[in-house]
Amino acid sequence: MNVKSRHHLRGDEIDEIRDAVREGLGVEIEGEAFEDVEFTDSEERVVLVDGEPLVAFFDDEPFLTVRGANEFPPERRVVTVDAGAVSFVSDGANVMRPGIVEADDAIEPGDLVCIAEETHGKVLAVGRADVAGEEMTGDSGKVVESLHHVGDELYEFSV
C-alpha cells in the first residue's frame, strides 16, 4: 500500500468519525492526532490515530480496523465465533452460521460488524452483515462478508 496523500483532519471531521464509531460500536476513540491517509494502489482510506491505523472507511463509512477494535473493544455489533472458525476468519473467509456462538441482536443487514473469537474476545476481522443478528446462528449459510482481517494489507500497514 503506497501512500498517495496524508493530512491532519479538521476538528469537525474528527468529531464525525468519533460520533460514527460511538453510535455504531458504543466506544469512544481516544487520541490526540488524527491523520487521513489515501493510497495510490487502493481505494481504501485509513485514519491514523496517534500514528496507528485504527479507523478505516468501508463504503465511505468510518469503522474501527481490527487493530482499532482490539485497542477500543466494541460493545455493540459484535459477532463471536468458536475456535473452529478462527483460522478461516483470520484468513479472510466469510463468516458462516455454524461457526457463530453469539451475535448482537441489534445488528441489521448491511451493518458493519466486528468478528471476535470466543476464548479471549480478540477481534479477528471486520465484515458486513448479510442478515440480522438474531438470524446469525444456525446450521448453514454465509451471514457476514469479510472486508478486513488479521494479516491483510490494511492490518499490516504501518507508517
N, C-alpha and C positions, 0 to 999 in steps of 0.2 A: 504494500500500500504506500504509494508515493504521495507525499503531502503537496497539494496544489496551493492551498492558502490556509492561513492560521491567523485569527484575530480575536482580541478580547471582546466579550459580549457586553452589551449595554445593560444597565440595571433592569429595564423593563423586559428584556429578553431573558435574563436570568430568572426574574420573577415568574415568567410564563412557564419556563422549564420546571422550576420548583413547584409551582401550582399543579402542573400536569402530573408530576410524579407523586405529589401528595394526594391528589384526588384518586389516581389510579391504584397506587400501591400502599397508601397510608404511611409513607415515610417522608422525613424531612431531609433533603440533601444539604449537608454542611460543607462549606468550602469558602475560601477567600477569592480565588481566581477562577473564572470560567472562560475557556477559550474554545472557539468554534474551529473545527478542522475539516477541510474538504480535501478530497483526493483526486489525483489525475486519472487513476485507473479504476475508479469505483464511484458509484452513485452514493455510497454511504457517507454519512455526515456524523461526526463524533464531537462530543463536548468533553474537553479535558477539565476536570475539577481538581484544582491544585496539581496539575500536571498528569493526572491519571485519567484514562478513558473510561469514565463512569456512566456516561449517558450517550445514547445513540438515537438517531431518528430512523424510525421504521415507517415508511409511507408518510413522512412528514410529521409523525407523532413522536415526541420525546419520551424515552423509556430508559430505564436502567439497563446497562450492559450486564453480562454475567459478573464481571468484576464489581460493578456498581451495586448489584443486588447482594453480593456477598459482603460488601462494605456497609451497606444500609439494608439489612434484611427486610423484605417486604412483608406487610401484614395482610395484604389482600392480593387477589389474582394469582394465587399460588396453586400449582398442580404438583402433587407429590407422587413420585414413582418409587416402586420397590427396587430392591437390589438387582433383580434380574434385568431391569430396564436400563440401569445406569450406563453400561458400556455402549448400548445402542444410542441413547440420548446424547452421551458425551461425544459420539462420533457424528452427530448431526442428523440422526434418524428422526422422522416424525414420531410423535407420541401416540401409542396405540392403547386402547381401553384396557387390555389385560394387565398392563404394567402399572396402572394408576391405582394408588391406595386411597387417595383423598384429593378433592378439588374444591375450591371456594365456590359455594353455591351462587354467589353473586356474579360469577363470570358469565358473560353473554357471548354469543357467536360473534367473531370478529375482534374481540378484545385481545390486546397483547397480554401475555401471561409469563410468569417465571416458572420454570420447571426445576423442582428441588428433589434431592434424594432423601429417602425416608430416615436413614440412620442418623445423619448429622445435620440435616436440613440445609446443606450447601446447595446453592443454585448451580445447575449444570448447563442450562440453556434458557433462551428466550424464544417464545413462539407466538403464533396467532391461533386462538381457539376456533375450532370448526363447529363446536356445539356448546350449549350452555353447561355450566359447571355441574348441575345436578344430573346431567346425562353423560358425564365422562367415564364413570366406572361401568364395567360390563365385560362381556366375553370377546367382542371383536370390533374392529374398525378403527380408523385413524381419527383422532379427536383434536390434535394440536399439530399445526405445521411448524416445523423448526425453522427459525430465522437466523439464529446466532447461538453458538455453543462453545464450550470449553475447547481450546486448541485451534479454533478457526482463525482467519486473518485478523478479524476485529479483536478477538481475545488476545492474540499475540502482539497486536500493535502497541508500540511504545515510542515515545518521542526522544 
